[in-house]
Amino acid sequence: MADETPITDERDPATVVTGMVDHVLSLAATWTAWDGRPVRADDRVYTPHKAVRRVADHMVDHLAELEARLAGEPTIPDRWHASASTTPGDLAPFTDQDLDEAGSRLTRLGRIWAVRLDALTPEQLDHSPGEGWTFRQIAFHVAESMYYADSVGDLTAVGSTPRP
């Protein structure tokens, strides 16, 4: 099995996470043009609602892990159905109101991540307490959540269809 440890670099991890949120929301701004057909990506399907849900869930899941480890508490295993599940809500039209809600939700989550990461010392970022990836690695991993939004893509053109 390949090493799945996230690759990090010199970028500020808080900026990496908030940059991911900005990227997701810039794509989401085009999703009101979505034609209602789920998009295939790898072995899964995605929709605008599912992409937003997966990004938010991923941010919440790893934030809970980070906070538990800082507090010396055991992490709570996630019970998300993740990308394997497409709910009826995921198939709903993506409206201007949905975009507004996604913006509020993801921007707030991004800000919580930034505040938390900025409060950590370089030592805590790179030699994090507890078992698992370092907090820097977790931040870079969370930023990989843009995959979900990239799977839906940019739907700028009216009547456009998501990439195959």
N, CA, C and O of each residue as an XYZ file, in Angstrom:
656
protein
N       0.841     -1.182      0.000
C       0.000      0.000      0.000
C       0.882      1.239      0.000
O       1.863      1.302      0.741
N       0.545      2.221     -0.819
C       1.319      3.447     -0.929
C       1.208      4.268      0.356
O       0.208      4.206      1.071
N       2.254      5.032      0.624
C       2.246      5.914      1.781
C       1.267      7.055      1.515
O       1.427      7.795      0.544
N       0.271      7.199      2.358
C      -0.752      8.222      2.176
C      -0.510      9.445      3.044
O      -1.381     10.308      3.153
N       0.671      9.531      3.667
C       0.985     10.679      4.505
C       0.972     11.938      3.641
O       1.632     11.983      2.603
N       0.229     12.955      4.062
C       0.154     14.182      3.260
C       1.523     14.845      3.109
O       2.319     14.885      4.046
N       1.770     15.354      1.926
C       2.995     16.088      1.659
C       2.769     17.534      2.079
O       1.760     18.146      1.729
N       3.715     18.063      2.827
C       3.632     19.449      3.276
C       4.765     20.243      2.633
O       5.671     19.682      2.018
N       4.689     21.548      2.791
C       5.753     22.425      2.324
C       5.833     23.619      3.262
O       5.308     23.575      4.374
N       6.483     24.677      2.821
C       6.737     25.819      3.700
C       5.529     26.736      3.889
O       5.580     27.657      4.705
N       4.454     26.500      3.154
C       3.278     27.361      3.301
C       2.677     27.265      4.702
O       2.747     26.232      5.368
N       2.090     28.374      5.118
C       1.394     28.430      6.402
C       0.181     27.508      6.337
O      -0.651     27.666      5.444
N       0.053     26.546      7.257
C      -1.068     25.605      7.181
C      -2.438     26.281      7.274
O      -3.397     25.812      6.661
N      -2.541     27.371      8.030
C      -3.821     28.079      8.107
C      -4.200     28.642      6.740
O      -5.366     28.596      6.349
N      -3.231     29.164      6.024
C      -3.471     29.705      4.684
C      -3.813     28.596      3.695
O      -4.607     28.797      2.776
N      -3.211     27.434      3.889
C      -3.519     26.292      3.023
C      -4.995     25.911      3.172
O      -5.678     25.668      2.177
N      -5.482     25.861      4.404
C      -6.881     25.485      4.643
C      -7.831     26.579      4.137
O      -8.806     26.277      3.449
N      -7.559     27.832      4.470
C      -8.460     28.903      4.014
C      -8.400     29.068      2.497
O      -9.393     29.447      1.875
N      -7.249     28.789      1.903
C      -7.147     28.817      0.443
C      -8.010     27.750     -0.201
O      -8.615     27.976     -1.249
N      -8.066     26.573      0.436
C      -8.942     25.509     -0.056
C     -10.394     25.965     -0.003
O     -11.145     25.762     -0.957
N     -10.793     26.581      1.109
C     -12.173     27.069      1.238
C     -12.470     28.089      0.136
O     -13.525     28.025     -0.495
N     -11.561     29.015     -0.098
C     -11.755     30.010     -1.161
C     -11.923     29.336     -2.516
O     -12.780     29.730     -3.307
N     -11.109     28.325     -2.783
C     -11.191     27.590     -4.046
C     -12.552     26.901     -4.200
O     -13.194     26.986     -5.247
N     -12.969     26.222     -3.139
C     -14.257     25.520     -3.171
C     -15.392     26.514     -3.419
O     -16.276     26.265     -4.239
N     -15.362     27.634     -2.708
C     -16.451     28.610     -2.860
C     -16.426     29.298     -4.216
O     -17.476     29.692     -4.724
N     -15.251     29.450     -4.809
C     -15.216     30.042     -6.153
C     -15.856     29.100     -7.170
O     -16.542     29.551     -8.087
N     -15.638     27.811     -7.014
C     -16.328     26.849     -7.884
C     -17.815     26.799     -7.565
O     -18.649     26.775     -8.471
N     -18.148     26.784     -6.275
C     -19.554     26.698     -5.865
C     -20.356     27.872     -6.418
O     -21.554     27.735     -6.664
N     -19.726     29.002     -6.615
C     -20.426     30.170     -7.166
C     -20.966     29.896     -8.560
O     -21.831     30.632     -9.035
N     -20.479     28.858     -9.226
C     -20.962     28.511    -10.574
C     -22.003     27.402    -10.554
O     -22.580     27.081    -11.593
N     -22.252     26.817     -9.402
C     -23.067     25.605     -9.350
C     -24.566     25.828     -9.432
O     -25.320     24.861     -9.538
N     -25.015     27.059     -9.387
C     -26.453     27.277     -9.579
C     -26.850     26.938    -11.015
O     -28.039     26.832    -11.316
N     -25.879     26.766    -11.896
C     -26.137     26.354    -13.283
C     -26.167     24.832    -13.438
O     -26.346     24.322    -14.544
N     -25.994     24.114    -12.341
C     -25.940     22.647    -12.404
C     -27.196     22.077    -13.037
O     -28.303     22.520    -12.731
N     -27.035     21.103    -13.915
C     -28.160     20.519    -14.654
C     -28.837     19.359    -13.936
O     -29.764     18.762    -14.484
N     -28.403     19.024    -12.731
C     -29.055     17.977    -11.950
C     -28.484     16.594    -12.128
O     -28.914     15.653    -11.461
N     -27.525     16.455    -13.016
C     -26.920     15.131    -13.225
C     -25.674     14.979    -12.361
O     -24.762     15.802    -12.437
N     -25.629     13.908    -11.522
C     -24.418     13.660    -10.735
C     -23.209     13.461    -11.653
O     -23.337     12.984    -12.781
N     -22.052     13.832    -11.150
C     -20.802     13.740    -11.895
C     -20.010     12.540    -11.402
O     -19.861     12.348    -10.195
N     -19.505     11.735    -12.318
C     -18.642     10.609    -11.955
C     -17.224     11.110    -11.760
O     -16.695     11.860    -12.580
N     -16.621     10.687    -10.668
C     -15.212     10.963    -10.406
C     -14.646      9.733     -9.723
O     -15.091      9.345     -8.642
N     -13.674      9.132    -10.355
C     -13.121      7.872     -9.874
C     -14.270      6.876     -9.746
O     -14.991      6.659    -10.720
N     -14.463      6.267     -8.588
C     -15.527      5.261     -8.441
C     -16.740      5.816     -7.700
O     -17.550      5.043     -7.188
N     -16.881      7.134     -7.632
C     -17.973      7.780     -6.895
C     -18.715      8.756     -7.797
O     -18.304      9.024     -8.926
N     -19.822      9.283     -7.270
C     -20.525     10.364     -7.951
C     -20.609     11.563     -7.006
O     -20.654     11.413     -5.785
N     -20.629     12.753     -7.603
C     -20.684     13.988     -6.830
C     -21.721     14.929     -7.404
O     -22.028     14.904     -8.596
N     -22.248     15.755     -6.526
C     -23.176     16.816     -6.873
C     -22.716     18.052     -6.090
O     -21.886     17.932     -5.188
N     -23.240     19.230     -6.420
C     -22.851     20.408     -5.637
C     -23.093     20.243     -4.132
O     -22.211     20.540     -3.326
N     -24.278     19.772     -3.757
C     -24.566     19.604     -2.324
C     -23.635     18.581     -1.674
O     -23.173     18.783     -0.551
N     -23.362     17.494     -2.373
C     -22.491     16.467     -1.819
C     -21.075     17.005     -1.655
O     -20.415     16.704     -0.660
N     -20.603     17.789     -2.608
C     -19.259     18.364     -2.504
C     -19.152     19.261     -1.273
O     -18.185     19.165     -0.518
N     -20.132     20.124     -1.070
C     -20.121     21.010      0.099
C     -20.190     20.184      1.382
O     -19.465     20.453      2.340
N     -21.054     19.192      1.396
C     -21.187     18.328      2.580
C     -19.882     17.627      2.891
O     -19.469     17.582      4.050
N     -19.223     17.078      1.877
C     -17.982     16.342      2.109
C     -16.869     17.266      2.597
O     -16.101     16.887      3.481
N     -16.770     18.467      2.036
C     -15.743     19.409      2.496
C     -15.997     19.757      3.959
O     -15.080     19.714      4.780
N     -17.236     20.098      4.283
C     -17.563     20.473      5.670
C     -17.339     19.298      6.623
O     -16.760     19.477      7.694
N     -17.784     18.115      6.251
C     -17.604     16.939      7.107
C     -16.124     16.654      7.344
O     -15.718     16.329      8.460
N     -15.331     16.775      6.303
C     -13.903     16.515      6.423
C     -13.244     17.524      7.362
O     -12.386     17.167      8.169
N     -13.653     18.780      7.247
C     -13.114     19.818      8.125
C     -13.506     19.566      9.578
O     -12.678     19.705     10.478
N     -14.757     19.198      9.810
C     -15.235     18.924     11.166
C     -14.532     17.703     11.748
O     -14.088     17.728     12.895
N     -14.432     16.651     10.971
C     -13.822     15.411     11.434
C     -12.392     15.643     11.913
O     -12.032     15.226     13.014
N     -11.587     16.295     11.106
C     -10.186     16.484     11.480
C     -10.005     17.570     12.532
O      -9.040     17.530     13.295
N     -10.905     18.531     12.587
C     -10.839     19.520     13.666
C     -11.125     18.833     15.006
O     -10.476     19.128     16.010
N     -12.085     17.931     15.015
C     -12.375     17.168     16.240
C     -11.163     16.335     16.655
O     -10.847     16.238     17.841
N     -10.495     15.746     15.689
C      -9.280     14.974     15.987
C      -8.210     15.880     16.589
O      -7.620     15.544     17.616
N      -7.959     17.013     15.966
C      -6.939     17.943     16.443
C      -7.238     18.391     17.875
O      -6.354     18.370     18.732
N      -8.468     18.789     18.127
C      -8.839     19.277     19.460
C      -8.732     18.175     20.512
O      -8.267     18.422     21.624
N      -9.156     16.975     20.171
C      -9.053     15.867     21.126
C      -7.590     15.581     21.459
O      -7.245     15.380     22.624
N      -6.757     15.562     20.469
C      -5.345     15.281     20.715
C      -4.705     16.376     21.564
O      -3.903     16.081     22.450
N      -5.049     17.632     21.302
C      -4.515     18.725     22.122
C      -4.955     18.598     23.579
O      -4.199     18.929     24.493
N      -6.171     18.121     23.788
C      -6.713     17.978     25.143
C      -6.277     16.673     25.807
O      -6.595     16.433     26.972
N      -5.555     15.833     25.074
C      -5.121     14.552     25.634
C      -6.248     13.541     25.731
O      -6.161     12.575     26.490
N      -7.292     13.760     24.974
C      -8.460     12.871     24.973
C      -8.387     11.913     23.791
O      -7.734     12.211     22.791
N      -9.044     10.774     23.896
C      -9.101      9.897     22.723
C      -9.954     10.543     21.636
O     -10.922     11.249     21.919
N      -9.578     10.288     20.409
C     -10.386     10.816     19.306
C     -11.632      9.955     19.141
O     -11.619      8.757     19.422
N     -12.684     10.575     18.690
C     -13.928      9.857     18.431
C     -13.877      9.370     16.988
O     -13.726     10.181     16.074
N     -13.998      8.075     16.765
C     -13.968      7.585     15.383
C     -15.122      8.201     14.588
O     -16.241      8.342     15.083
N     -14.815      8.560     13.349
C     -15.895      9.136     12.551
C     -16.833      8.028     12.088
O     -16.430      6.879     11.909
N     -18.074      8.400     11.904
C     -19.094      7.464     11.449
C     -19.744      7.969     10.155
O     -20.837      7.542      9.783
N     -19.036      8.897      9.474
C     -19.569      9.426      8.217
C     -19.691      8.297      7.203
O     -18.930      7.330      7.232
N     -20.632      8.434      6.335
C     -20.730      7.511      5.209
C     -19.832      7.973      4.076
O     -19.647      7.276      3.078
N     -19.285      9.154      4.250
C     -18.311      9.723      3.319
C     -18.860      9.793      1.898
O     -20.048     10.037      1.690
N     -17.993      9.580      0.941
C     -18.375      9.725     -0.463
C     -19.153      8.544     -0.998
O     -19.720      8.618     -2.088
N     -19.188      7.461     -0.251
C     -19.885      6.267     -0.730
C     -21.387      6.479     -0.793
O     -22.090      5.774     -1.517
N     -21.871      7.439     -0.046
C     -23.304      7.671      0.060
C     -23.690      8.963     -0.637
O     -23.072     10.007     -0.428
N     -24.722      8.878     -1.472
C     -25.314     10.068     -2.080
C     -26.744     10.136     -1.570
O     -27.560      9.263     -1.865
N     -27.042     11.176     -0.805
C     -28.352     11.290     -0.173
C     -29.353     11.979     -1.101
O     -28.951     12.626     -2.068
N     -30.643     11.849     -0.820
C     -31.626     12.595     -1.615
C     -31.357     14.101     -1.594
O     -31.565     14.789     -2.593
N     -30.895     14.606     -0.447
C     -30.563     16.032     -0.364
C     -29.416     16.427     -1.281
O     -29.361     17.555     -1.772
N     -28.499     15.487     -1.508
C     -27.377     15.764     -2.415
C     -27.854     15.996     -3.843
O     -27.179     16.664     -4.627
N     -29.017     15.444     -4.179
C     -29.533     15.524     -5.548
C     -30.415     16.748     -5.797
O     -30.864     16.974     -6.921
N     -30.661     17.531     -4.755
C     -31.515     18.722     -4.888
C     -30.829     19.788     -5.741
O     -29.601     19.835     -5.809
N     -31.617     20.638     -6.385
C     -31.017     21.766     -7.119
C     -30.162     22.605     -6.162
O     -30.458     22.698     -4.971
N     -29.113     23.206     -6.694
C     -28.220     24.053     -5.902
C     -28.589     25.503     -6.206
O     -28.319     26.014     -7.293
N     -29.204     26.147     -5.232
C     -29.766     27.483     -5.432
C     -28.841     28.582     -4.893
O     -27.820     28.301     -4.265
N     -29.217     29.817     -5.149
C     -28.477     30.951     -4.587
C     -28.465     30.878     -3.062
O     -27.464     31.219     -2.432
N     -29.567     30.436     -2.469
C     -29.631     30.299     -1.008
C     -28.659     29.216     -0.524
O     -28.013     29.370      0.512
N     -28.564     28.127     -1.280
C     -27.612     27.071     -0.928
C     -26.179     27.588     -1.007
O     -25.350     27.267     -0.156
N     -25.895     28.382     -2.022
C     -24.575     28.978     -2.155
C     -24.269     29.884     -0.964
O     -23.163     29.857     -0.424
N     -25.245     30.679     -0.562
C     -25.066     31.562      0.582
C     -24.800     30.750      1.854
O     -23.907     31.088      2.632
N     -25.568     29.690      2.060
C     -25.365     28.831      3.232
C     -23.990     28.167      3.196
O     -23.300     28.107      4.213
N     -23.597     27.670      2.032
C     -22.282     27.036      1.895
C     -21.185     28.043      2.202
O     -20.205     27.713      2.870
N     -21.344     29.257      1.720
C     -20.357     30.295      1.988
C     -20.225     30.576      3.473
O     -19.114     30.679      3.994
N     -21.351     30.699      4.152
C     -21.315     30.952      5.591
C     -20.673     29.788      6.341
O     -19.806     29.985      7.192
N     -21.106     28.589      6.017
C     -20.622     27.398      6.720
C     -19.128     27.191      6.506
O     -18.375     27.048      7.469
N     -18.700     27.175      5.257
C     -17.304     26.872      4.967
C     -16.367     28.004      5.377
O     -15.247     27.752      5.822
N     -16.813     29.235      5.232
C     -15.978     30.360      5.659
C     -15.763     30.316      7.169
O     -14.648     30.532      7.644
N     -16.814     30.040      7.916
C     -16.671     29.936      9.375
C     -15.766     28.778      9.768
O     -14.911     28.926     10.640
N     -15.947     27.631      9.132
C     -15.082     26.491      9.438
C     -13.626     26.811      9.088
O     -12.714     26.466      9.840
N     -13.416     27.461      7.965
C     -12.062     27.848      7.586
C     -11.445     28.795      8.599
O     -10.263     28.686      8.924
N     -12.245     29.719      9.092
C     -11.753     30.676     10.090
C     -11.418     29.965     11.407
O     -10.407     30.277     12.036
N     -12.249     29.023     11.824
C     -11.955     28.246     13.041
C     -10.630     27.511     12.871
O      -9.795     27.512     13.775
N     -10.439     26.882     11.711
C      -9.179     26.194     11.445
C      -8.009     27.169     11.516
O      -6.990     26.870     12.138
N      -8.149     28.331     10.885
C      -7.055     29.303     10.852
C      -6.700     29.775     12.261
O      -5.523     29.852     12.613
N      -7.708     30.087     13.059
C      -7.455     30.550     14.424
C      -6.743     29.456     15.226
O      -5.782     29.734     15.943
N      -7.210     28.232     15.104
C      -6.610     27.116     15.853
C      -5.172     26.891     15.404
O      -4.274     26.783     16.239
N      -4.944     26.820     14.090
C      -3.601     26.549     13.596
C      -2.638     27.686     13.923
O      -1.479     27.444     14.261
N      -3.113     28.915     13.823
C      -2.254     30.070     14.135
C      -1.866     30.107     15.614
O      -0.845     30.698     15.967
N      -2.664     29.487     16.478
C      -2.368     29.474     17.913
C      -1.326     28.411     18.282
O      -0.800     28.414     19.394
N      -1.036     27.517     17.359
C      -0.076     26.448     17.636
C       1.350     26.913     17.349
O       1.592     27.712     16.445
N       2.266     26.406     18.124
C       3.680     26.694     17.888
C       4.177     25.819     16.740
O       3.548     24.814     16.407
N       5.297     26.195     16.138
C       5.879     25.314     15.119
C       6.149     23.905     15.661
O       5.997     22.920     14.939
N       6.544     23.817     16.917
C       6.773     22.513     17.544
C       5.477     21.694     17.568
O       5.482     20.507     17.241
N       4.372     22.331     17.954
C       3.090     21.620     17.996
C       2.632     21.226     16.593
O       2.044     20.160     16.411
N       2.893     22.062     15.620
C       2.496     21.737     14.249
C       3.241     20.521     13.717
O       2.666     19.686     13.019
N       4.519     20.428     14.051
C       5.357     19.380     13.459
C       5.660     18.206     14.372
O       6.170     17.182     13.917
N       5.353     18.343     15.644
C       5.546     17.245     16.612
C       4.308     17.218     17.504
O       4.370     17.507     18.699
N       3.196     16.865     16.892
C       1.891     16.965     17.535
C       1.670     15.853     18.546
O       2.169     14.740     18.374
N       0.919     16.156     19.605
C       0.651     15.134     20.617
C      -0.265     14.034     20.075
O      -1.026     14.241     19.131
N      -0.169     12.895     20.683
C      -1.044     11.789     20.317
C      -0.539     11.057     19.083
O       0.535     11.344     18.555
N      -1.343     10.113     18.649
C      -0.975      9.287     17.500
C      -1.574      9.851     16.222
O      -2.650     10.448     16.233
N      -0.870      9.654     15.136
C      -1.377     10.074     13.831
C      -0.480     11.115     13.191
O       0.618     11.405     13.664
N      -0.981     11.659     12.110
C      -0.237     12.676     11.383
C      -0.007     13.890     12.265
O      -0.723     14.101     13.244
N       0.997     14.688     11.915
C       1.202     15.958     12.611
C       0.054     16.890     12.243
O      -0.654     16.664     11.261
N      -0.118     17.926     13.033
C      -1.191     18.886     12.743
C      -0.939     19.591     11.405
O      -1.885     19.912     10.687
N       0.324     19.829     11.074
C       0.628     20.414      9.754
C       0.159     19.462      8.646
O      -0.456     19.893      7.671
N       0.453     18.171      8.805
C       0.023     17.189      7.810
C      -1.496     17.114      7.732
O      -2.061     16.993      6.645
N      -2.152     17.184      8.876
C      -3.623     17.153      8.871
C      -4.172     18.354      8.120
O      -5.109     18.210      7.334
N      -3.608     19.538      8.344
C      -4.083     20.743      7.642
C      -3.925     20.577      6.125
O      -4.833     20.911      5.363
N      -2.784     20.068      5.698
C      -2.570     19.874      4.263
C      -3.512     18.793      3.723
O      -3.974     18.879      2.585
N      -3.791     17.787      4.533
C      -4.753     16.752      4.136
C      -6.160     17.340      4.003
O      -6.865     17.045      3.039
N      -6.566     18.162      4.957
C      -7.888     18.794      4.896
C      -8.000     19.617      3.615
O      -9.058     19.648      2.987
N      -6.921     20.276      3.230
C      -6.941     21.082      2.008
C      -7.173     20.232      0.758
O      -7.617     20.746     -0.269
N      -6.876     18.948      0.841
C      -7.158     18.050     -0.282
C      -8.658     17.881     -0.514
O      -9.068     17.282     -1.508
N      -9.482     18.409      0.403
C     -10.936     18.349      0.244
C     -11.407     19.083     -1.003
O     -12.539     18.890     -1.447
N     -10.554     19.915     -1.566
C     -10.950     20.597     -2.803
C     -11.245     19.582     -3.907
O     -11.893     19.918     -4.898
N     -10.779     18.359     -3.745
C     -11.076     17.285     -4.698
C     -12.578     17.176     -4.948
O     -13.011     17.002     -6.087
N     -13.371     17.278     -3.882
C     -14.817     17.128     -4.027
C     -15.391     18.232     -4.914
O     -16.218     17.966     -5.787
N     -14.953     19.458     -4.691
C     -15.423     20.574     -5.508
C     -14.882     20.470     -6.928
O     -15.601     20.734     -7.891
N     -13.620     20.089     -7.058
C     -13.040     19.925     -8.392
C     -13.774     18.848     -9.178
O     -13.856     18.920    -10.404
N     -14.309     17.846     -8.475
C     -15.058     16.789     -9.151
C     -16.319     17.327     -9.811
O     -16.696     16.868    -10.889
N     -16.971     18.287     -9.183
C     -18.139     18.927     -9.791
C     -17.674     19.910    -10.859
O     -18.258     19.981    -11.940
N     -16.640     20.654    -10.562
C     -16.031     21.541    -11.541
C     -16.638     22.923    -11.609
O     -17.462     23.309    -10.780
N     -16.210     23.655    -12.619
C     -16.657     25.016    -12.884
C     -17.805     24.938    -13.890
O     -17.623     24.488    -15.021
N     -18.969     25.376    -13.471
C     -20.158     25.305    -14.328
C     -20.550     26.698    -14.837
O     -21.734     27.013    -14.956
N     -19.551     27.518    -15.132
C     -19.795     28.899    -15.537
C     -20.722     29.011    -16.733
O     -21.654     29.815    -16.721
N     -20.483     28.228    -17.751
C     -21.289     28.335    -18.974
C     -22.706     27.846    -18.706
O     -22.892     26.763    -18.152
N     -23.682     28.615    -19.084
C     -25.092     28.228    -18.901
C     -25.329     26.944    -19.687
O     -24.951     26.829    -20.853
N     -25.959     25.991    -19.026
C     -26.245     24.716    -19.666
C     -25.019     23.823    -19.732
O     -25.043     22.783    -20.390
N     -23.956     24.216    -19.060
C     -22.758     23.389    -19.084
C     -23.002     22.111    -18.308
O     -23.875     22.042    -17.443
N     -22.242     21.140    -18.623
C     -22.308     19.894    -17.877
C     -20.982     19.705    -17.180
O     -19.949     20.148    -17.682
N     -20.990     19.060    -16.039
C     -19.760     18.814    -15.313
C     -18.800     17.984    -16.161
O     -19.212     17.284    -17.086
N     -17.540     18.075    -15.834
C     -16.550     17.286    -16.559
C     -16.820     15.804    -16.333
O     -17.284     15.413    -15.262
N     -16.530     14.970    -17.343
C     -16.782     13.527    -17.192
C     -15.881     12.895    -16.169
O     -15.970     11.691    -15.928
